[in-house]
Amino acid sequence: MTTTKHPKKIKIIIVSIISIALAAVIFIFIKYRNTLREAQELTAKVPLGVNLSIDEIHHTATRDGKKEWRLDADSAQYMDAKKQVLLKVLSMTFYLENQSELILTADNGVLMTASKDVVVNGNVVVKSNDAHFSTDELHYRHDQRMLYADSPVKIKGDAFQLTAESMRLDLTNNRATFKGNVMGSFSENFSL
């Protein structure tokens, strides 16, 4: 029969190994549980029906290799079932034939992914080099390159002011049409 000379040292080594292994298992368990909780909290923040949520989105729409408009937003939520992107704090730049630009800003918007149509609302303002207008809600029809508002609009330039109940702006021809209770004032410096 053989006996070991240092049974206490062997017991201490075995107990130490078991203790270290147990501490490692507990550490991994706690770390995994916290990671799982953080993932669940993050998932809970994404609204029901949203497939993807992104901060700071940039999108450029082109047709036949030519830029038509650019969209920038603080956040976007893609909803695949509705084929929509919900936008927060957005800016759109429309590129016109005469090399000028229209810049639209709004609090909220919806981009229809299939048609590239856009609806914006909340502090809607559109600015060009010589004028700007505001309205409650504005629509963009991509296939027609048309901006339109069926809510009251206020247009202001250096030499004029205009209000109307609705407006259509053809971006291809750079031509606006106003309807409904159209009123305006023009200064003597106004020219067409």
C-alpha positions, 0 to 999 in steps of 0.5 A, spaced: 500 500 500 502 506 497 501 513 501 502 520 499 507 524 503 503 530 502 495 529 502 494 536 505 497 539 499 493 535 494 487 537 497 488 544 497 490 544 490 484 540 488 479 545 492 483 551 489 482 548 482 474 547 483 474 554 486 477 557 480 472 553 476 466 555 480 468 562 480 469 562 472 462 559 471 459 564 476 462 570 472 460 567 465 453 566 467 452 573 470 456 576 464 451 572 459 445 574 463 447 581 463 448 581 456 441 577 455 438 582 459 441 588 455 439 585 448 432 584 451 431 591 453 434 593 446 429 589 443 423 592 447 425 599 445 424 597 437 416 598 436 412 592 434 412 591 426 419 594 425 424 590 422 430 594 422 431 601 426 437 605 424 440 612 427 443 617 421 440 614 415 442 617 408 439 615 401 440 618 394 435 616 389 437 616 382 434 615 375 438 614 369 444 615 373 442 622 375 441 624 382 434 626 383 434 627 391 437 626 397 434 624 404 438 625 411 434 623 417 436 622 424 433 615 425 429 610 421 425 604 422 424 599 416 417 596 416 417 590 411 410 588 412 408 595 410 414 596 405 415 603 409 421 607 412 418 611 418 423 617 419 425 622 424 428 629 423 429 629 416 432 633 410 431 632 403 434 635 397 431 635 391 436 637 385 432 641 379 434 641 372 437 648 372 442 646 377 439 649 383 436 645 389 430 645 394 431 643 401 425 640 405 426 639 412 420 636 417 420 633 424 417 626 421 416 622 414 414 616 411 418 613 405 414 608 401 420 603 399 416 600 393 414 607 389 419 612 393 414 616 394 414 620 401 410 624 406 412 629 411 409 632 417 411 637 422 414 643 421 415 642 414 419 648 410 421 648 403 427 653 401 430 655 395 435 660 393 429 666 392 423 663 397 421 658 402 414 655 404 411 652 410 405 647 411 403 642 415 404 636 411 407 635 404 407 629 399 412 627 394 410 623 388 417 620 385 414 618 379 411 625 377 417 629 380 411 632 384 411 636 391 404 637 393 400 640 399 393 639 400 393 643 407 394 651 407 401 653 405 405 660 406 410 662 401 415 668 402 420 671 398 424 677 398 419 681 394 412 677 395 408 673 400 403 668 398 398 664 401 393 658 399 389 652 401 393 647 397 399 647 392 402 643 387 410 644 385 412 640 378 420 639 380 421 637 372 418 644 370 419 648 376 412 650 376 407 651 382 400 651 382 396 654 387 389 653 389 383 655 394 383 662 397 389 664 394 392 671 397 398 675 396 402 681 396 408 683 392 413 689 393 414 694 387 421 690 386 417 684 384 419 681 377 417 675 374 
